[in-house]
Amino acid sequence: MLQAQESPVHAGLRIDGARLWKSLMDLAKIGATQKGGVCRLAFTELDKQGRDLFVGWARELGCTIRVDAIGNIFARREGTRSDLPPVVTGSHIDMQPTGGKFDGNYGVLAGL
């Protein structure tokens, strides 16, 4: 049986589960529906509020922010070795009218 081995570069790297959960719940408050879902449609004021919250968190972590012409947010935090390619993750934080709290948001916030 193969055993997962931790890379020396990533030794000790852990996700703060409580922080991730809190971030997901804080973002889910923006556009929350009475049935426990979220409605935060793209290009609405609620979408802007969600994007602004994400950008604030990214900046607190030392990321630089770039937003393209259609509103995609690119948060970049320099690594310790600029000669290596970046690690990239992405998804979306806008929602379908009957989306759940984790629809897209988990992928974005887990990457952050």
N, C-alpha and C positions, 0 to 999 in steps of 0.2 A: 504494500500500500504506500502510495506517495504521501509525503507529509509536506504541508505548506511551509516554506522557509521564508523568513522575514529578510528582506533586502537590508544590507547595512545602511543604505541611504534612507530607508524608511523606518529604521529601528526606533521603536518607541512612539511612532505616529499612531494616534488614536483619535477617533471621533468623539466629541463631547456630546453624547446622546441627549442629555438634558438641555443643552443649548440648542441643538438641532430641533428638538421637539418644541421648545419655547418659540423659536423662530417660525416654525411651521404654524403654530397656533396664533402668533401675533399677526402673521401675514393673512391667515384665514379670517381674522376679524374684519379685514377690509373687503367689503362686499358680502359679508355673511348673510345667509338666508335663514328663514325661520325653521327650515327642516334640517339645519346643520350643514348644508352645503355652502358653496360660494358662487357668486355671480359677479365677476370682475372682467367685463368685456374689454377687448383691445381698443385702445384709443379713447377710452372714457376717463372721466375724472377719477374713478375708483382704480382703474389701471395705472394712472399716473401716481396715485398715492402708494400703490403697491411697488411700483418701480422706484419711487423716491425712497421708500423704506429699504429696499434691497441695496440701492446705491449707497445709502448711509451706512449700512452694515459692511459693505465691501470697502468703503473708504476707511472705516474704523480698523479694518484688518490690513490697511496699508496698500490697498489696490488703487491703481489708476483706472479711470473710467473713460470709455469711449462709447458713444451712442451713434448708430448709423442712421441713414435717412428714413428708415421705416421703424425706428425705435428699438432695435435690438441693442441690448446693453452688453458691452464687452468689459469685464472687470479683470484686470491683470495685476498680479503681484509678482514682482521679480523674485527669482529663485537665487540660490547661492552660486549657481553656475550658469552664466549667460551663454556659454558655448553649447548648451544642450537645448533641444527643442522644448517648447512649453508644453505643459499638461493642460488639456482643454476639456471642459465639460459644458453642457448646456441643455437647455430646455426652454420652458416659457413659464411666466407667472400670471398671464391673463387666463381667463377661464371661459368655459362654455356656460351658457345660461344655467345649466343644472350640474355644474362640475362639483367635484368633491374637494376637500381640503388639500389633498395630496396631488391632484391632477397637474403635473408639470412642476409644481412647487418643490416636491421632494428632490427631483433631479438638480434643480438650480441650487437649492440650499445645501444639499449634501456636497456639491462641488465647492461651494463657498467655505 
